[in-house]
């Protein structure tokens, strides 16, 4: 259960469970879309399922652009075979909001724009914000060593909170640990504690010197969540709700403590199963992703978040400036990573993936465009991944000079 930056060197997305094979959930991929042929090419689902269109506040995009987006998404869905998707694009020239495809391949129920969805590594943007709020309050420093807050971390005296938030710690990713993969697949509805998660890689050597380069590791954000809880004296659930969601009016977003999933939602399809056959992951427990990938949200709430994340609505100006200082992702042109946020050809935000679901939440400041994509499958039938195909297709229409090119 990993994220999508991984395909291009090593995912920059959320969770990826690894056992005898790679169980990967992309969090660095942009996904949008619809299923015409069913998840993973099984033939389930139907292209005849109708599309739902609704315009949020403001006017709809012009008919020509709308038609181009409809066509681009339909073709991307055909190529990827995802069952269903929810897509939202908002900008100065209006909005484009669609739910298309199948929410449940057993019943043929259609996707709807008001569905809740698991958002995977987009969770990291919230965790980083909670950490940076503590920086603003003078309770932590970005250059503090992780050893000041959490014992037992390999080379913890040399790894700073900034290294962790910027994916430059060198720490091994627990989602690649074979024992973790075995334990997860043995009981996908089971509960993992943060200490269990970091325990899978306790004592593992660093992959490189702290600060030397970018390497996506979910371990980094589990540790940051532990810091936030310790310093705040409260749970991540309460912290995220009280200090981020409530101030922004994001009433349909939550940091779950179990496998509970608000209604309505789509079924989530995955092949990250013991026998690698297609299964339903809707009720799997996201605790294994915790501060790195367990959150749930909706299209409208994520529209709010994409804008607030870039604007730094909840942070001091200098702290926000540090968050947006992007260091290049080696070997991936036009991609950089800041503090729990990425820049893909000018699109600022994050993507996410975990069994059954993918998401992309990004904002393009140059054109004041917001894009949110939610799909109910993490099954990839193409090397570039479903979210990468869909993201590229959409941005070819709305921002051809800023193509979202990240795989996932």
N, C-alpha and C positions, 0 to 999 in steps of 0.2 A: 504494500500500500504506500506508494510513494507519490511523487509529484512529477510534473511534466518536464521540468528543465532537465530531467535526467536523461531523456533520450538524446540530448545534445551534449553529451559529455557526462552529465550526471544530473538527474532531474532537479529542477528548481520548483518542484511542486510538492504537494503534501505526501501522503503516506504510501509506502510500498512495502508490503510484507514479503519476505523472501524465505522460502523453505527449500524443498528439493528443486523447485523451480522458482521463477520470479513471480511473486504475487504483487502486481504493481497497480497502485492507484495514483493517477497523475494529478498533481496539484499545480503544475506549472503549465497547464494547457488551457487554451481558450476553447471552450465548447459552447456550441449553440446548436440547436438543430432538432431534427425530427426524424422519426423512424418511418421508413417506408417499407422495409423488408423484414423488420424484426431484428432483435438483438443477435449480433454475431452471425448473421446470415442464416438463421434457423428457419426462416420462412414464416415465423409468427408475426402477427401484426398486419396492418394493411395500409397501403398508400391511400386507400379511399377514405380513411378516417378524416373528418373535416378539420379545418383550421379555425381557431378562434382569434378574433382581432378586437382589441379594445384600446382606445387612446387614453393615456393618463392625462394629467393636466397639460394643457397646451394643444396645439394643432397636430394633426397627423402629417407625416412626410408626404411630399407630392407623389402623385400617382406613378410617375416614371421611376422614381427611386424605389418606391414600394414594390413595383413590379420586378425591378432588378433584384431586390433583396429576396423576394419570394422565389424567383428562379434560381438564384445562387444557393439559397439554403436548401431548396428541393434537390438540386444536383449534388450538393455536399452530403445530404442525408442518403441519397441513393448510393453514393460511393462508400460511405461508412457503414450503412446498415443499422444505425442506432434506432431504437424504437420510438422515442419521443423527445421533444425539446421545447423549452420556453426561451424566447429571445426578446430582449428589449434594447432599443437604441434610442437615445434622446440627444437632441442638439438644437442649435439655433433655428434650424429649418423644420423642426417638428419632431414627432416621435413615431417609432415603429415598434409595435408590441404584438407578438404572436405566440400562441401555443399551438403546437402541431404534432401529429403523430399519436402514438399509443402510450397510455399511462399504465395499462395492464394488458399484457399480451394474451392472458387467459380469457378475459372478458371483452377485449376490444375497446374498453373505456378510453376516451380521448384525454390528452393532456389539457390542462387549464392554466390560465395565467396566474391564478391565485394560489397555486400549489406551494407547499413547503418543500424544501429540498436540503439534503445534506451537502455542505459546501466544501468539505475537505480542507485543503491547505489555505484557503482564504481565511481560515481561523487564525493563521499566523499574523495577519494584519491587525487583528484585534489584540492578540497577545503582545505584539510589539507596541501597540498604542498604550496598553495598560502599563507596560514597563516605562515608556517615555513619559507618561504622566507622573510616575514616581520620580523620574529625573527632574521634572519641573518642580516637584514638591520638595526637592533636595534630600530625598530619602535614599536614593541610590545614585551612583555615577556610572556612566557608560564604560569608563575605563577601570572600574572595580573588577578584581579577579572573581571568577565564579566561586573560588574556594572561600571567599568571605561569607557566602550564603549557603553553599551546598558542599558537604564533605565527600571525599572519595572520587572526585572527578579526575581522570587522567590529566596530569600537568595542569591541574586546576589553578595553581598560582600564576600561570602564564596565560591562561585563557580569560579574556575579559568579556563583559556583557556585550560590548560592541562586536567582538569577534563572533559571539553566538548569534546575535541578531542579524549580522551580515553574512552568515553562512561561511565564515572563514576561521572556524575554530580548529579544524583538523580532526574533530571527534568522529568516531565511527557512528554510522546510522543504525540504530537498533532494529529498524524494519528490514535490514539485510541479514540479521542474525538468524541462523538456521533454527535454533531452539525457539526463538520468538515465533517464527513461521509455523513450527510444529504446534506450539501451544495455542496460537490463534486459531488455526484450522481445526484443532480438536474441539473448540467450543467458541464459535464466532459470536455467540451471545453473552459470553463470559465477560467479567470485569477485570480490567488491568489498573493498577495504581501507578502513579508517576514513578515511584521508587522501583517498582518491578520493571518498568520500561527502561530506565537508565541502567538498571542492574544487568540487562542483557549484554551491555558493552563495557561494563565496569572492568577496568584493568586492561582493556584493549589499547594497543599503542596508537598514537596519533598518526593520521595519514600524511600529515605535513606540519611544518612549523606554524603555530598560530599566526594568522594574518597574511600568510604567504600567497594564498589563492582562494578561489571560490570553490566550495564543494557542498552541495546540498545535503543536509543531514537533519532529520527530524529530531534527533537527540538534542540539538541546540534549543529547540523551542519547548521541549519538555522541561529542560533545565530553567529556561526563562520563566515558564509558568510557575515553577517551584519557588523562584525568587520573588515573583509578584505576590504569591500567597504568603510567603514567610514575612515579607516586609509589610504587607498590608494587614496581615492578621485576619484574613477572610478567604473565602473560596473563590476560585476563578469564576464560577457561576455568578456569584453575587457581585464581584468586582466588575465584570464585563457588563452586567445588567445596570448596576448603579452608576458607573462612571462613563459608560460609552452608549449603551443602547437607550436608556431613559433620556439622557440629555439630547439625543438626536431624534427621539420619537420613533425609534425602531422597535415597535411593539411585537412584531412577528419574527424576531430573531432570538435565539437562545443558545446557551452553552449547556447541553444536556448532561445529566449525571447517570443516565441509564440508556437503554435502547429505545426509550419512549420517543415517538415520532408524531407530532401534531397532525391532525387531519385538516384539510385534505392533502394527500401526497401521492406521488406516483410510485409504483413498484420499481425497485432498482435491480438491474440484471448484471451478473458478473460471471466470469469463469475462474475467479480466484477461489476455487473450491478444492476439496481434497483430491477429487478425481479429474479436476480441470474441465468438467462439463458445466454447461450453463445452469446457473442457479439464481435464486432470488435472495438478495442481501438486505432487503428493506428493514428487517427487524434486527439486524446485526448490531452489536454494541460498539459505538465509536470510541469507547474509552481508550482503546489502544492508540488513538490519535491525540486525545486530550488537548493540551494547549497548542498542539501542532496541527490538529485537523478534525475536531469533533463537532463543530457548530452546525446549526440549522438556520435557514433563513428563507426569504421570499424575494421575488423579482423586485417589487417596489422598495423593500427595505435595502436591498443591495444597490439599487440606484442611488439611494440616499448615501450609503456608505462609500461608494466609489468616489463621489464628489467630496465628501468630508475627509476621506483618507488623503486625497491629494492636497486639498486646501489646508489641512492641519487644523480643522475647527476646534479640536480638543487639546491642542498643544501650544506652547509658547513658540514664537516665530523662529528662534534660534534652534530649538529642538526639532521642529519640523524641517528646517534646513538640513540638519544633520541626517534626519531620516531619509531625505531625498538625495543624499550624496551617493550616487550610483557608482560602484566599482565594476569594471567590465567582467563579464563571464568569459573566461578564457576559451577561445575556439568557437565562440558563437557571436557572430557579427551583429551589432545593433542591440545587444541585450546586456543589461546591467542589473545589479542587485544592491539595494540600499539596506535599510534596517527593517526587515520584514516586509519588503515591497520591491517589485521589480519594474524595470523599464524595458519594454519590447517595442523598438522602433517608435518611441514616443508615447506609447500606451503605458500608463502608470497604474499598477494594481497588483493582482495576484490571480493565480488559477488554483484549482483544487481537483483532487480525484481520490476516491476511496471506493471500495467495492460497491458497485451499483450506481454510482453517481459521479458526474463531473461538473465543474463550474468554472466560469471566468468572470471576473469583476474588474473592469478597467476604465480609465478615464484618459482622454487625449486632450491635454490642455491647449494645444495649438489650435484646435478646432472646437473646443468646448463640447466634445462628444463623450457620452457615457455609453458603455456597452456591457450588458450582463447576459450571460448564457448559462442555462441549466439543462442538463440532459440526464436521463435515467438509465444509463449504462456506462460501464467503464471498459467494455469490451472493444478492443482495437483490432480491426481487420486490415489496416494499412500500416505501413512502417511509420508514417508521419503521425498516426494517431487521430482519432475522430475529432478531438477538439482542435488540433492544428489545422485540419482540413477545413473545418467550419469557420474558424477564426479568419483564416486567410480569405475564404470566399466572401465573408461579410465585409472585411476591410477593403477588399478590392472594389467594392461598391461605394462605401462611405468615406474611405480615406486612402485612396490609391497611392498616395505619396507617403503613407505610414502603414504599411502592411504588417499585420500581426503574423509573425513567421515562426513563433515558437511551437515546436512539436508537442503533442500530448493527447 
